[in-house]
Amino acid sequence: MLALGFSSGLPLLLVFGTLSFWLREAGVSRTSIGFFSWVALAYGVKWLWSPLVDRLPLPWLSRRLGRRRSWMLCSQLLIMAALAGMAVSDPTTRLYPLALFALLVAFASATQDIVIDAYRIESAPERLQGALAAAYMAGYRLAMILAGAGALAIAAWAGSDLGYDAAGWRAAYLSMAALMLVGVLTCLLLHEPEVDLAAQQQAQAEHRRELVARGWPRPAAALLAFLQSAVVAPFAEFFGRFGRQALLILGLIACYRISDVVMGVMANPFYVDMGFSKSEIATVTKVYGVLMTLVGAAVGGVLVNRFGTLRILMLGAVLAAATNLLFALMSLLGADVRLLTLIISLDNLSAGIATAAFITYLSGLTNLAFSATQYALFSSVMMLLPKFLAGFSGLVVDGIGYAGFFTASAAIGLPVLWLILRVERLARR
C-alpha cells in the first residue's frame, strides 16, 4: 500500500499545483490557469465509469493478472504515456495539446485511484484498514514531495531557477513518467485479492434469465442484467441503507474540502507573483509542507481513535478555513520565507488531520460488496464541486486580489460546520 499510495499520489500535482506553476512561469494568465484546473474534474466524475472498472474484465489482461491488477496496470501505463506527452508540449507554443495530455493523465489517474481504493478495502479485514490507510497516505505524500519539490528541483537544475526554460520542465515531466514504474512493478508483484462474487453473479444470472423469459433478446438481457448489478445495485444499496440521510452525507462529502481545494489552484501562482524562487518553494512548500502533512495525518489518526471521527472532521474543517486567512495576511505583509514556513506548517498540519478523519469516514460508509463503485462515488463527490469552483479562482484573484480571494476561500468553508453537526445529530439518533 505504501508503493501503491506513491503511484496514486504522483500524478495529482502534475495536473494541479505543479502544472499551475509551470503555466504561470510560461506567462499563461491566472484566469487561464484557473480554467486549466478543470482537467482535474476527472477525479470528480470517476463514479461514472467506476462500475465498469468494478465489474468489466479487460480482454486477455484480466485472465492473466485478475480483475483489480489488470485495470491497475492499464491505468498506470496510460499515465506514463500521457505524462510523456505533457513533457514534449511547451505551453508557450502547444497549450491545447498540453491540456489534452493533462486531461488524459487525470482520467487515467482517477481510474487508478478507483482500483487502488477497491484493492485496499478488499485485501485485508477491517481491523487492518487503518494500517493500510496510513501506509497508503505515507506513500501518497512522499509522491507529492517528488511531484512538487522534485519536479521543481529538476526543472531548476535542467533549466533555470528563476525564469522560464522549456527544457527544464520537459526533463521534470519525463522524470515523473519514469517514476510511475514504482506502481507498475508493484502491480506485477501483487496478489489479486480474493472476493466472493458468487451472490452478485447469481443475482445477475437470475435477472438475465427473467428478462429472456419476458421476451428480451439474449444480448440485450445480458447487458441490462450487467447494468443492474454493476451500476444500479451499488447506488441503491447506499441510499437504501441511509435513506434520506444519504443526501445529507453526500452534501457533507461534497463540501468538506472546498476551502483548501479552491485555494490550492492559486497557491503556486501566488508564490510566483510574490517573488519566491523555485528552490524556496520546493524546500518550504513541497518538502517541509508535505512532511508536516504526514505529522498531521499521524496526529489525526490518534485523535480519531480517541475522540471519534465526526469530532475530528469538525476540527479539520475549522482549521482548513482558518489557515486560508494566514495566506491573506502574507499577501498584505509581503514575501518572507520565515512567514511562509510558519503558514505552510500550520496549513499542512491542518490538512493532515482533516484528511485522516475524512478517509476514515469515507471507508466506514463503504459496503465491501460494492467497494470500487461506492468509494469512487464518495471520492468523486468530494472533488466535483470544489474542483468546479476552483476553475473560477483566477477570475476572482484578478477581480479582488489575493487577500480578498483567500478570505473568500475561508468563508465558503463555514457551511461545512453546519453539515457536520446535522450528520452527527442524525448519527446519534
C-alpha positions as CSV (number, residue, x, y, z in Angstrom):
1,M,0.0,0.0,0.0
2,L,3.0,2.3,0.6
3,A,4.1,1.8,-3.1
4,L,0.5,2.0,-4.4
5,G,0.0,5.2,-2.5
6,F,3.1,6.6,-4.2
7,S,1.8,5.6,-7.6
8,S,-1.6,7.2,-6.8
9,G,-0.2,10.5,-5.4
10,L,2.3,11.2,-8.1
11,P,0.0,12.3,-11.0
12,L,-2.2,14.6,-8.9
13,L,0.1,17.6,-8.5
14,L,1.4,17.2,-12.1
15,V,-2.0,18.2,-13.4
16,F,-2.8,20.6,-10.5
17,G,-0.2,22.5,-8.4
18,T,3.0,21.9,-10.3
19,L,1.2,22.4,-13.6
20,S,-0.1,25.8,-12.5
21,F,3.4,26.8,-11.5
22,W,4.7,25.7,-15.0
23,L,1.9,27.6,-16.7
24,R,2.4,30.8,-14.7
25,E,6.1,30.8,-15.3
26,A,5.4,30.4,-19.0
27,G,3.3,33.5,-19.0
28,V,-0.1,32.0,-19.0
29,S,-2.7,34.2,-17.4
30,R,-4.2,33.5,-14.0
31,T,-7.7,33.2,-15.5
32,S,-6.5,30.6,-18.0
33,I,-4.7,28.7,-15.2
34,G,-7.9,28.6,-13.2
35,F,-9.8,27.2,-16.1
36,F,-7.0,24.8,-16.8
37,S,-7.5,23.2,-13.4
38,W,-10.8,21.8,-14.7
39,V,-8.9,18.9,-16.1
40,A,-8.9,17.6,-12.5
41,L,-12.7,17.3,-12.7
42,A,-12.0,13.8,-13.9
43,Y,-11.4,12.9,-10.3
44,G,-14.9,14.3,-9.5
45,V,-16.8,12.3,-12.1
46,K,-14.9,9.0,-11.9
47,W,-18.1,7.4,-10.4
48,L,-19.4,7.4,-14.0
49,W,-17.0,4.7,-15.1
50,S,-16.3,3.1,-11.8
51,P,-18.9,0.3,-12.4
52,L,-17.0,-0.7,-15.5
53,V,-13.8,-0.8,-13.6
54,D,-15.5,-2.7,-10.8
55,R,-17.0,-5.5,-12.9
56,L,-15.8,-5.4,-16.6
57,P,-12.9,-7.7,-17.4
58,L,-10.2,-6.5,-19.8
59,P,-9.5,-8.8,-22.7
60,W,-6.6,-11.2,-22.1
61,L,-5.1,-9.0,-19.3
62,S,-7.8,-9.9,-16.7
63,R,-7.2,-13.6,-17.3
64,R,-3.5,-13.2,-16.7
65,L,-3.5,-10.7,-13.8
66,G,-7.0,-10.7,-12.3
67,R,-9.8,-8.2,-12.1
68,R,-8.1,-5.5,-10.0
69,R,-4.5,-5.8,-11.2
70,S,-5.4,-5.7,-14.9
71,W,-7.1,-2.3,-14.6
72,M,-4.4,-1.1,-12.3
73,L,-1.6,-1.9,-14.8
74,C,-3.6,-0.5,-17.8
75,S,-4.2,2.9,-16.0
76,Q,-0.5,3.1,-14.9
77,L,0.8,2.6,-18.4
78,L,-1.6,5.2,-19.7
79,I,-0.4,7.7,-17.1
80,M,3.2,7.2,-18.1
81,A,2.4,7.8,-21.8
82,A,0.3,10.9,-21.1
83,L,3.0,12.4,-18.8
84,A,5.5,12.0,-21.6
85,G,3.1,13.8,-23.9
86,M,2.8,16.7,-21.5
87,A,6.6,16.8,-21.3
88,V,7.0,17.5,-25.0
89,S,4.2,20.1,-25.1
90,D,5.5,23.6,-24.4
91,P,2.7,25.8,-23.1
92,T,4.1,28.8,-25.0
93,T,3.5,27.1,-28.3
94,R,1.4,24.0,-27.8
95,L,-1.1,24.9,-25.0
96,Y,-4.0,22.9,-26.4
97,P,-2.1,19.6,-26.8
98,L,-0.8,20.1,-23.2
99,A,-4.4,20.4,-22.0
100,L,-5.4,17.2,-23.8
101,F,-2.5,15.2,-22.3
102,A,-3.2,16.7,-18.9
103,L,-6.8,15.6,-19.2
104,L,-5.7,12.1,-20.2
105,V,-3.4,12.0,-17.1
106,A,-6.3,13.0,-14.9
107,F,-8.6,10.4,-16.4
108,A,-6.1,7.5,-16.1
109,S,-5.1,8.6,-12.6
110,A,-8.7,8.7,-11.5
111,T,-9.1,5.2,-12.9
112,Q,-6.1,4.1,-11.0
113,D,-7.5,5.6,-7.8
114,I,-10.7,3.6,-8.3
115,V,-8.8,0.3,-8.5
116,I,-6.4,1.0,-5.6
117,D,-9.1,2.1,-3.2
118,A,-11.0,-1.1,-4.0
119,Y,-7.8,-3.2,-3.6
120,R,-7.2,-1.6,-0.2
121,I,-10.7,-2.3,1.1
122,E,-10.8,-5.9,-0.3
123,S,-7.2,-7.1,0.5
124,A,-7.5,-7.1,4.3
125,P,-10.0,-7.4,7.1
126,E,-11.5,-4.2,8.8
127,R,-9.1,-4.3,11.7
128,L,-6.1,-3.7,9.3
129,Q,-7.7,-1.0,7.3
130,G,-6.3,1.8,9.5
131,A,-2.8,0.5,9.0
132,L,-3.3,0.2,5.2
133,A,-4.8,3.7,5.0
134,A,-1.8,5.1,7.0
135,A,0.7,3.3,4.7
136,Y,-1.2,4.5,1.6
137,M,-1.2,8.1,2.9
138,A,2.5,8.0,3.6
139,G,3.3,6.8,0.1
140,Y,0.9,9.3,-1.4
141,R,2.5,12.2,0.4
142,L,6.0,11.0,-0.5
143,A,4.9,11.1,-4.1
144,M,3.6,14.6,-3.7
145,I,7.1,15.7,-2.4
146,L,8.6,14.3,-5.6
147,A,5.8,15.6,-7.9
148,G,6.1,19.1,-6.2
149,A,9.6,19.8,-4.9
150,G,11.2,17.1,-7.0
151,A,9.7,18.3,-10.2
152,L,10.6,21.9,-9.4
153,A,14.2,20.9,-8.5
154,I,14.6,19.0,-11.7
155,A,13.2,21.9,-13.7
156,A,15.6,24.3,-12.0
157,W,18.6,22.0,-12.4
158,A,17.9,21.2,-16.1
159,G,16.7,24.7,-16.9
160,S,16.7,27.8,-14.8
161,D,15.9,28.5,-11.2
162,L,14.4,32.0,-12.0
163,G,12.6,32.5,-15.3
164,Y,11.1,30.1,-17.8
165,D,13.0,27.3,-19.5
166,A,11.1,24.7,-21.5
167,A,14.0,22.1,-21.4
168,G,13.8,22.1,-17.6
169,W,10.1,21.3,-17.5
170,R,10.5,18.7,-20.2
171,A,13.1,16.9,-18.1
172,A,10.9,17.2,-15.0
173,Y,7.8,15.6,-16.5
174,L,9.8,12.8,-18.3
175,S,11.4,12.0,-14.9
176,M,7.9,11.9,-13.3
177,A,6.7,9.5,-16.1
178,A,9.7,7.2,-15.3
179,L,8.8,7.2,-11.5
180,M,5.4,5.6,-12.3
181,L,7.4,2.4,-12.8
182,V,7.2,2.1,-9.0
183,G,3.5,1.4,-9.4
184,V,3.9,-0.8,-12.4
185,L,6.4,-3.1,-10.7
186,T,4.3,-3.2,-7.5
187,C,1.2,-4.2,-9.5
188,L,3.1,-7.0,-11.2
189,L,4.3,-8.4,-7.8
190,L,0.9,-8.2,-6.1
191,H,-1.6,-11.0,-5.4
192,E,-5.1,-10.5,-6.6
193,P,-7.5,-10.1,-3.6
194,E,-10.0,-12.9,-3.0
195,V,-13.5,-11.6,-3.0
196,D,-16.6,-13.8,-3.1
197,L,-18.7,-12.5,-6.0
198,A,-20.9,-15.6,-6.2
199,A,-24.0,-13.9,-4.8
200,Q,-23.7,-10.9,-7.2
201,Q,-23.1,-13.2,-10.2
202,Q,-26.0,-15.4,-9.3
203,A,-28.3,-12.4,-8.9
204,Q,-27.1,-11.1,-12.3
205,A,-27.7,-14.5,-13.9
206,E,-31.2,-14.8,-12.5
207,H,-32.1,-11.3,-13.7
208,R,-30.8,-12.2,-17.2
209,R,-33.0,-15.3,-17.2
210,E,-36.0,-13.3,-16.2
211,L,-35.5,-10.8,-19.0
212,V,-35.1,-13.6,-21.5
213,A,-38.3,-15.2,-20.3
214,R,-40.1,-11.9,-20.8
215,G,-39.0,-12.0,-24.5
216,W,-35.9,-9.8,-24.4
217,P,-33.1,-10.8,-26.8
218,R,-30.3,-12.6,-25.1
219,P,-27.6,-9.9,-25.8
220,A,-29.9,-7.1,-24.5
221,A,-30.9,-9.2,-21.5
222,A,-27.3,-9.8,-20.6
223,L,-26.4,-6.1,-20.9
224,L,-29.4,-4.9,-18.8
225,A,-28.6,-7.6,-16.1
226,F,-25.0,-6.4,-16.0
227,L,-26.0,-2.7,-15.7
228,Q,-28.4,-3.6,-12.9
229,S,-25.7,-5.5,-11.0
230,A,-22.8,-3.2,-11.7
231,V,-24.4,0.3,-11.8
232,V,-27.8,0.3,-10.1
233,A,-27.2,-2.1,-7.2
234,P,-24.3,-0.2,-5.5
235,F,-26.1,3.1,-5.5
236,A,-29.4,1.5,-4.5
237,E,-27.7,-0.2,-1.6
238,F,-26.2,3.0,-0.3
239,F,-29.5,5.0,-0.5
240,G,-31.4,2.1,0.9
241,R,-29.1,1.8,3.9
242,F,-29.1,5.5,4.8
243,G,-32.5,6.7,3.4
244,R,-33.0,10.5,3.5
245,Q,-29.8,10.9,5.5
246,A,-27.8,9.8,2.3
247,L,-28.3,13.2,0.7
248,L,-27.0,15.0,3.8
249,I,-24.0,12.7,3.9
250,L,-23.3,13.4,0.2
251,G,-23.7,17.1,0.8
252,L,-21.0,16.9,3.6
253,I,-18.7,14.9,1.4
254,A,-19.2,17.4,-1.5
255,C,-18.3,20.5,0.6
256,Y,-15.8,19.2,3.1
257,R,-12.6,20.0,1.1
258,I,-14.0,23.1,-0.6
259,S,-11.8,25.7,1.2
260,D,-8.4,24.0,0.6
261,V,-9.1,22.8,-2.9
262,V,-10.3,26.2,-4.2
263,M,-7.4,27.9,-2.5
264,G,-4.9,25.4,-3.8
265,V,-5.2,26.3,-7.5
266,M,-3.9,29.8,-6.9
267,A,-1.3,28.9,-4.3
268,N,1.6,28.4,-6.7
269,P,0.8,31.4,-8.9
270,F,0.6,33.4,-5.6
271,Y,4.2,32.2,-4.8
272,V,5.4,33.2,-8.2
273,D,3.8,36.6,-8.1
274,M,5.2,37.2,-4.6
275,G,8.7,36.6,-6.0
276,F,9.7,33.3,-4.4
277,S,12.2,31.2,-6.3
278,K,11.7,27.6,-7.4
279,S,14.2,26.4,-4.7
280,E,12.5,28.3,-1.9
281,I,9.1,27.0,-2.9
282,A,10.4,23.4,-3.3
283,T,12.1,23.5,0.1
284,V,9.3,25.1,2.1
285,T,6.0,24.1,0.5
286,K,6.8,20.8,-1.2
287,V,9.2,19.1,1.2
288,Y,8.7,20.7,4.6
289,G,5.0,21.2,4.0
290,V,4.3,17.6,2.9
291,L,6.3,16.3,5.9
292,M,4.0,18.4,8.2
293,T,1.0,16.8,6.4
294,L,2.3,13.4,7.5
295,V,2.7,14.6,11.0
296,G,-0.9,15.9,10.8
297,A,-2.1,12.6,9.5
298,A,-0.5,10.7,12.4
299,V,-2.0,13.2,14.9
300,G,-5.3,12.9,13.1
301,G,-5.3,9.1,13.4
302,V,-4.7,9.3,17.1
303,L,-7.4,12.0,17.6
304,V,-9.9,10.0,15.6
305,N,-9.2,6.9,17.7
306,R,-9.6,9.0,20.9
307,F,-12.4,11.4,20.2
308,G,-14.3,9.8,17.2
309,T,-14.5,10.6,13.5
310,L,-17.1,13.3,13.3
311,R,-15.5,15.4,16.1
312,I,-12.1,15.4,14.3
313,L,-13.9,16.1,11.0
314,M,-15.2,19.3,12.7
315,L,-11.7,20.2,13.9
316,G,-10.3,19.7,10.4
317,A,-12.9,21.9,8.8
318,V,-12.3,24.7,11.2
319,L,-8.5,24.5,10.8
320,A,-8.8,24.4,7.0
321,A,-10.8,27.6,6.8
322,A,-8.7,29.4,9.4
323,T,-5.3,28.7,7.8
324,N,-6.5,30.3,4.5
325,L,-6.7,33.6,6.4
326,L,-2.9,33.3,7.0
327,F,-2.3,33.4,3.3
328,A,-4.4,36.6,3.1
329,L,-2.1,38.0,5.8
330,M,1.0,37.2,3.9
331,S,-0.3,38.8,0.7
332,L,-0.6,42.1,2.7
333,L,2.8,41.8,4.5
334,G,4.9,40.8,1.5
335,A,7.3,37.9,0.8
336,D,9.1,36.4,3.8
337,V,10.5,32.9,3.8
338,R,10.1,32.6,7.6
339,L,6.5,33.6,7.5
340,L,5.9,31.3,4.5
341,T,7.4,28.4,6.5
342,L,5.1,29.1,9.5
343,I,2.0,29.4,7.4
344,I,2.8,26.3,5.3
345,S,3.5,24.3,8.5
346,L,0.1,25.2,10.0
347,D,-1.8,24.7,6.8
348,N,-0.4,21.3,6.1
349,L,-0.6,20.1,9.7
350,S,-4.4,21.0,9.5
351,A,-4.7,19.3,6.1
352,G,-3.2,16.1,7.5
353,I,-5.6,16.0,10.5
354,A,-8.6,16.6,8.2
355,T,-7.6,14.0,5.6
356,A,-7.0,11.3,8.2
357,A,-10.5,11.9,9.6
358,F,-12.1,12.1,6.2
359,I,-10.6,8.8,4.8
360,T,-11.8,7.0,7.9
361,Y,-15.3,8.5,7.5
362,L,-15.5,7.5,3.8
363,S,-14.2,4.0,4.4
364,G,-16.8,3.5,7.1
365,L,-19.6,4.3,4.6
366,T,-18.5,1.7,2.0
367,N,-20.1,-1.7,1.6
368,L,-17.4,-4.4,0.8
369,A,-19.7,-5.9,-1.9
370,F,-19.5,-2.7,-3.9
371,S,-16.2,-1.3,-2.8
372,A,-14.9,0.2,-6.0
373,T,-18.2,1.8,-7.1
374,Q,-19.3,3.2,-3.7
375,Y,-15.8,4.5,-2.7
376,A,-15.5,6.1,-6.2
377,L,-18.9,7.8,-5.7
378,F,-17.8,9.2,-2.3
379,S,-14.4,10.4,-3.5
380,S,-15.9,11.8,-6.7
381,V,-18.5,13.8,-4.9
382,M,-15.7,15.0,-2.6
383,M,-13.8,16.6,-5.5
384,L,-16.5,17.6,-8.0
385,L,-17.9,20.9,-6.5
386,P,-14.5,22.1,-5.2
387,K,-12.7,21.5,-8.5
388,F,-15.5,23.2,-10.4
389,L,-15.4,26.3,-8.2
390,A,-11.6,26.3,-8.3
391,G,-11.8,26.9,-12.1
392,F,-13.0,30.4,-11.4
393,S,-10.3,31.2,-8.9
394,G,-8.2,33.1,-11.4
395,L,-11.1,35.4,-12.2
396,V,-11.6,36.1,-8.5
397,V,-8.0,36.9,-7.9
398,D,-7.9,39.2,-10.9
399,G,-11.1,40.9,-9.6
400,I,-10.5,41.3,-5.9
401,G,-6.8,40.5,-5.4
402,Y,-5.1,37.7,-3.4
403,A,-6.2,38.9,0.1
404,G,-9.8,39.0,-0.9
405,F,-9.6,35.6,-2.6
406,F,-8.0,33.9,0.4
407,T,-10.6,35.4,2.7
408,A,-13.4,34.3,0.5
409,S,-12.0,30.8,0.2
410,A,-12.1,30.6,4.0
411,A,-15.6,31.8,4.2
412,I,-17.0,29.2,1.8
413,G,-15.9,26.5,4.2
414,L,-18.2,27.7,7.0
415,P,-21.4,25.8,5.8
416,V,-19.4,22.5,6.3
417,L,-19.6,23.0,10.1
418,W,-23.4,23.0,10.0
419,L,-23.4,19.9,7.8
420,I,-21.2,18.0,10.3
421,L,-23.4,19.0,13.2
422,R,-26.5,17.7,11.3
423,V,-24.9,14.4,10.3
424,E,-23.7,13.9,13.9
425,R,-27.2,14.6,15.3
426,L,-28.7,12.1,12.9
427,A,-26.0,9.5,13.6
428,R,-26.8,9.7,17.4
429,R,-30.4,9.0,16.6
